[in-house]
């Protein structure tokens, strides 16, 4: 099996034992969850809209490292600190796609890394 770690300086480095993404044989890319960290590792100040905008920038950067775009995403999972954030996150997330969006799950969780309100992971094809 071919397994290649994907890393870009244009998204935050992993803050634990994981990779930004892994490309796997069979043309799949599995993206780790992105939170509202800037590429320099600092946390974005602001509300859930500002956090989600940074998450989307991070996702785009990881995809761009592989010459991919949001259209290559086939499945995402959104983790929220509260379902009260759903409408705002949905608006920002939805703007990332020009055509048909990928399949998606959205769940509320008890907590997220660094106390953020949103985390998004994805699977893309190339």
C-alpha positions as CSV (number, residue, x, y, z in Angstrom):
1,X,0.0,0.0,0.0
2,X,1.3,3.5,-0.9
3,X,0.9,6.0,1.9
4,X,2.3,9.5,1.6
5,X,2.2,12.2,4.3
6,X,1.1,15.6,3.0
7,X,2.3,18.8,4.7
8,X,2.2,22.5,3.8
9,X,3.6,25.5,5.6
10,X,0.5,27.4,4.5
11,X,-1.7,25.6,7.1
12,X,-0.8,25.1,10.8
13,X,1.5,22.3,11.6
14,X,0.2,19.3,13.5
15,X,0.0,20.0,17.2
16,X,-0.1,16.3,18.1
17,X,0.8,12.8,16.7
18,X,-1.0,13.2,13.4
19,X,-0.4,14.6,9.9
20,X,-2.1,17.4,8.1
21,X,-3.2,14.9,5.5
22,X,-2.3,11.5,4.1
23,X,-2.6,10.5,0.5
24,X,-3.4,6.8,0.1
25,X,-3.2,4.4,-2.8
26,X,-6.5,4.4,-4.6
27,X,-6.5,8.2,-5.1
28,X,-7.8,9.2,-1.7
29,X,-6.5,12.0,0.6
30,X,-7.6,11.9,4.2
31,X,-7.4,15.4,5.8
32,X,-7.0,15.7,9.5
33,X,-9.4,18.0,11.3
34,X,-8.6,21.7,10.9
35,X,-9.2,24.2,13.6
36,X,-8.9,28.0,13.7
37,X,-5.1,28.0,13.9
38,X,-3.1,30.3,11.6
39,X,-0.1,28.7,9.7
40,X,2.2,30.2,12.4
41,X,0.3,28.2,15.1
42,X,-1.5,31.1,16.7
43,X,-5.2,30.8,17.4
44,X,-7.6,33.1,15.6
45,X,-9.4,35.5,17.9
46,X,-13.1,36.0,17.2
47,X,-16.4,34.4,16.9
48,X,-17.4,31.2,15.2
49,X,-17.5,32.9,11.8
50,X,-13.9,34.1,12.0
51,X,-12.9,30.6,13.2
52,X,-14.7,28.9,10.4
53,X,-13.1,31.2,7.8
54,X,-9.7,30.2,9.1
55,X,-10.6,26.5,9.0
56,X,-11.7,26.9,5.4
57,X,-8.4,28.7,4.5
58,X,-6.5,25.9,6.2
59,X,-8.4,23.2,4.3
60,X,-7.8,25.1,1.0
61,X,-4.1,25.3,1.7
62,X,-3.8,21.5,2.4
63,X,-5.7,20.7,-0.8
64,X,-3.6,23.2,-2.8
65,X,-0.5,21.5,-1.7
66,X,-1.7,18.6,-3.8
67,X,-3.0,20.8,-6.6
68,X,-6.6,20.0,-5.5
69,X,-9.5,22.2,-4.7
70,X,-12.7,22.0,-2.5
71,X,-14.4,20.3,-5.5
72,X,-12.1,17.3,-4.9
73,X,-13.7,16.7,-1.4
74,X,-16.0,13.8,-1.3
75,X,-16.8,13.7,2.4
76,X,-16.4,16.1,5.3
77,X,-17.3,16.0,9.0
78,X,-17.9,19.1,11.0
79,X,-17.5,19.1,14.7
80,X,-19.2,21.9,16.7
81,X,-18.9,23.0,20.3
82,X,-22.7,23.7,20.1
83,X,-25.4,23.2,17.5
84,X,-26.2,26.9,18.1
85,X,-23.2,27.6,15.7
86,X,-24.7,25.5,12.9
87,X,-26.2,28.2,10.7
88,X,-23.1,30.4,10.7
89,X,-20.7,27.5,10.1
90,X,-23.0,26.2,7.4
91,X,-23.0,29.6,5.6
92,X,-19.2,29.9,5.6
93,X,-18.6,26.3,4.8
94,X,-21.1,26.3,1.9
95,X,-19.4,29.3,0.3
96,X,-16.3,27.1,-0.2
97,X,-18.1,25.1,-2.9
98,X,-18.9,26.5,-6.3
99,X,-20.7,23.3,-7.5
100,X,-22.1,20.3,-5.8
101,X,-20.8,20.0,-2.2
102,X,-19.5,16.7,-0.8
103,X,-21.4,14.4,1.5
104,X,-21.2,15.7,5.1
105,X,-21.9,14.9,8.7
106,X,-22.2,17.5,11.5
107,X,-22.0,16.7,15.1
108,X,-21.9,18.6,18.4
109,X,-19.2,17.5,20.8
110,X,-18.3,18.1,24.4
111,X,-15.0,19.9,23.5
112,X,-12.5,20.6,20.8
113,X,-8.8,21.2,20.8
114,X,-7.6,24.6,22.1
115,X,-11.2,25.4,23.1
116,X,-12.3,26.3,19.6
117,X,-15.9,26.1,18.4
118,X,-15.4,24.3,15.0
119,X,-13.3,21.6,13.5
120,X,-13.6,20.2,10.0
121,X,-12.0,17.1,8.5
122,X,-12.3,15.8,5.0
123,X,-11.7,13.1,2.5
124,X,-10.7,14.1,-1.1
125,X,-10.0,12.3,-4.3
126,X,-7.4,13.2,-6.9
